[in-house]
């Protein structure tokens, strides 16, 4: 093999150095520009803060709405008072016009006689009547103007409170949008159930541990407990062999009320959310089916179930989740 010349070796060394430097630079930039995945604990902390913020905004919005109702009522009263004042003023004007016409037509104080007479008494009477009429109208005009000011202020207050309420509602909607984004990120972190085969099927598991449930069931239970604010206990294993998955450690009941009583509207909504989320993540967790409110869903939609005779038996007070 022919020996390499010193010139070639120098060129080769320089080329290798440039390539190495370029690779190091690109590698560093890529690592630096890569967006780190958010930690679950961080997302849950942000979610908790946002939920508190939304709760406060809802309270503020409710207070603003109450203030708006009062302001609208005050505006309505002020407008009614203004309308009455305007009607009173118009009536006063008519009365003054009537008095003026009567004065002009009266034989006692006839306008031409007063104008071309040297009778000081007649002139004094006319001046007195004019002064009384002026004072009469001024009183009604002042009342009308004050009522108009009150109506204007009431309208301005109503508008201001309405704008404040709308601003609070916008803030709530923006916060809820952020909550939705965080929940989507959390959903992307849903764990995969253990025992999943390469073909997507699930290997059989035996119950174990102090709770006597399978590892796959335990992963599902903990994922739901992290994802949702559960109001009551979660029941999984029970010894009574009723032909279901509970004795096998492959099912959990997420209570939405104390046993045997219908859940509140808020807890029914929560149960709906848990059922929907579980079905959505069915493939990842290894869920076999979900039962909720006398319906069953195996992943292809809800189907009604027969009446088993009670609130608990018909799954109205809990979401039942069975695992493979």
Beta strands, then each sheet from edge to edge (+ up, - down):
strand 1: 234-235
strand 2: 251-255
strand 3: 287-291
strand 4: 295-297
strand 5: 302-304
strand 6: 318-323
sheet 1: 1+ 2- 6+ 3- 4+ 5-
end
